[in-house]
């Protein structure tokens, strides 16, 4: 899902806060599939709901491009791995995540394709060949464990779906209800700052 708030509203400018994204692998492993009319019809009502709550637009290249092409692989693992690689290389996992989301939901790019990931990595200033080497290693050695840990965290939070937000303080997770922030992204930062001050 695209987060419509600014970096400041999302809490990225709170000095004592480190934002860590976790991918749950909704379409990873045996759940990966090719784009189909059935999948398109499944996701469109959810996208309409996202738009109604957040005013987030979905690009024409996505709606009338990628969703109409049944040769597009839907696999969560490569973009999750790309985010993890960027975070490991220089702490820019969130920046990579945002670029991947915009590439898919706005520009209609097939972000499970390593060639697309390499191009986006180059846009962000990485050596694409080296980045793809790290991506291959991440896919082979680490991404499955990351997805398992992320789903365990969802279970701990008793989250009924995703995306879900939590603030970790002193080893404890404090759930931040997503519905509270759809139309008020600035409140997200306010709530985080309030929780940090309470410790």
For each residue, the residues with C-beta under 8 A, 3 or more apart:
1: 50 56 101 163
2: 56 101 102 105 106
3: 10 185
4: 54 55 56 185
5: 9 10 181 185 186 188
6: 9 10 185
7: 10 12 13
8: 12 13 189
9: 5 6 185 186 188 189
10: 3 5 6 7 19 185 188 189
11: 14 17 19 188 189 192
12: 7 8 17 19 94
13: 7 8
14: 11 17 189 192 193 196
15:
16: 196
17: 11 12 14 192 196
18:
19: 10 11 12 94
20: 87 93
21: 83 93 94 97
22: 146 149 150 153
23: 76 79 80 83 143 146 147 150
24: 76 147 150 151 154 162
25: 28 29 31 76 77 80 143 147 150 151
26: 31 76 162
27: 31 32 33 74 75 76
28: 25 31 32 75 76 77 80 143 144 147
29: 25 32 77 144
30:
31: 25 26 27 28 76
32: 27 28 29 73 74 75 76 77 112
33: 27 36 39 73 74
34: 70 71 72 73 74
35: 39 40 66 67 69 70 71 72 73 74
36: 33 39 40 70
37: 40 41 70
38: 41 42
39: 33 35 36 42 43 74
40: 35 36 37 43 44 67 68
41: 37 38 44
42: 38 39 45 46
43: 39 40 46 47 67
44: 40 41 47 48 67
45: 42 48 49
46: 42 43 49 50
47: 43 44 50 51 58
48: 44 45 51 52
49: 45 46 52 53
50: 1 46 47 53 54 56
51: 47 48 54 55 56 57 58
52: 48 49
53: 49 50 179 182 183
54: 4 50 51 182 183
55: 4 51 183
56: 1 2 4 50 51
57: 51 106
58: 47 51 62 63 105 106
59: 62 63 105 106 107 108
60: 63 64 65 108
61: 64 65 66 106 107 108 109
62: 58 59 65 66 67 104 105 106 107 108
63: 58 59 60 67
64: 60 61 67 68
65: 60 61 62 68 69 108
66: 35 61 62 69 72 104 108 109 110
67: 35 40 43 44 62 63 64
68: 40 64 65
69: 35 65 66 72
70: 34 35 36 37
71: 34 35
72: 34 35 66 69 110 112
73: 32 33 34 35 110 112 113
74: 27 32 33 34 35 39 112
75: 27 28 32 78 112
76: 23 24 25 26 27 28 31 32 79 80 112 147
77: 25 28 29 32 80 81 112 139 143 144 147
78: 75 81 82 111 112 113 114 117 135 139
79: 23 76 82 83 97 100 104 111 112 117
80: 23 25 28 76 77 83 84 143 146 147
81: 77 78 84 85 135 138 139 142 143
82: 78 79 85 86 96 100 111 117 120 121 131 135
83: 21 23 79 80 86 87 93 94 96 97 100
84: 80 81 87 88 93 138 142 143 146
85: 81 82 88 89 96 131 134 135 138
86: 82 83 89 90 92 93 95 96 121 124 126 131
87: 20 83 84 91 92 93 94 96
88: 84 85 93 134 138
89: 85 86 92 126 131 134
90: 86
91: 87
92: 86 87 89 95 96 124
93: 20 21 83 84 86 87 88 96 97
94: 12 19 21 83 87 97 98
95: 86 92 98 99 124
96: 82 83 85 86 87 92 93 99 100 120 121 124
97: 21 79 83 93 94 100 101
98: 94 95 101 102
99: 95 96 102 103 120 123 124
100: 79 82 83 96 97 103 104 111 117 120
101: 1 2 97 98 104 105
102: 2 98 99 105 106 107
103: 99 100 106 107 109 111 116 120
104: 62 66 79 100 101 107 108 109 110 111
105: 2 58 59 62 101 102
106: 2 57 58 59 61 62 102 103
107: 59 61 62 102 103 104
108: 59 60 61 62 65 66 104
109: 61 66 103 104 113 116 120
110: 66 72 73 104 113 116
111: 78 79 82 100 103 104 116 117 120
112: 32 72 73 74 75 76 77 78 79 116
113: 73 78 109 110 116 117
114: 78 117 118 132 135
115: 118 119
116: 103 109 110 111 112 113 119 120
117: 78 79 82 100 111 113 114 120 121 131 132 135
118: 114 115 121 122 128 129 131 132
119: 115 116 122 123 128
120: 82 96 99 100 103 109 111 116 117 123 124
121: 82 86 96 117 118 124 126 127 128 131 132
122: 118 119 125 126 127 128 131
123: 99 119 120
124: 86 92 95 96 99 120 121
125: 122
126: 86 89 121 122 130 131
127: 121 122 130 131
128: 118 119 121 122 131 132
129: 118 132 133
130: 126 127 133 134
131: 82 85 86 89 117 118 121 122 126 127 128 134 135
132: 114 117 118 121 128 129 135 136
133: 129 130 136 137
134: 85 88 89 130 131 137 138
135: 78 81 82 85 114 117 131 132 138 139
136: 132 133 139 140
137: 133 134 140 141 142
138: 81 84 85 88 134 135 141 142 143
139: 77 78 81 135 136 143
140: 136 137
141: 137 138
142: 81 84 137 138 145 146
143: 23 25 28 77 80 81 84 138 139 146 147
144: 28 29 77 147 148
145: 142 148 149
146: 22 23 80 84 142 143 149 150
147: 23 24 25 28 76 77 80 143 144 150 151
148: 144 145 151 152
149: 22 145 146 152 153
150: 22 23 24 25 146 147 153 154
151: 24 25 147 148 154 155
152: 148 149 155 156
153: 22 149 150 156 157 166 173
154: 24 150 151 157 159 162 164
155: 151 152 158 159
156: 152 153 173
157: 153 154 164 166 173 175
158: 155 175
159: 154 155 162 164 175
160:
161: 164
162: 24 26 154 159
163: 1 178
164: 154 157 159 161 175 178
165: 175 176 177 178 181 188
166: 153 157 173 174 175 176
167: 173 174 176 192 195 196
168: 171 172 173 174
169: 172 174 195 196 199
170: 199
171: 168
172: 168 169
173: 153 156 157 166 167 168
174: 166 167 168 169 195
175: 157 158 159 164 165 166
176: 165 166 167 180 181 188 191 192
177: 165 180 181
178: 163 164 165 181 182
179: 53 182
180: 176 177 184 187 191
181: 5 165 176 177 178 184 185 187 188
182: 53 54 178 179
183: 53 54 55
184: 180 181 187 188
185: 3 4 5 6 9 10 181 188 189
186: 5 9 189 190
187: 180 181 184 190 191
188: 5 9 10 11 165 176 181 184 185 191 192
189: 8 9 10 11 14 185 186 192 193
190: 186 187 193 194
191: 176 180 187 188 194 195
192: 11 14 17 167 176 188 189 195 196
193: 14 189 190 196 197
194: 190 191 197 198
195: 167 169 174 191 192 198 199
196: 14 16 17 167 169 192 193 199
197: 193 194
198: 194 195
199: 169 170 195 196
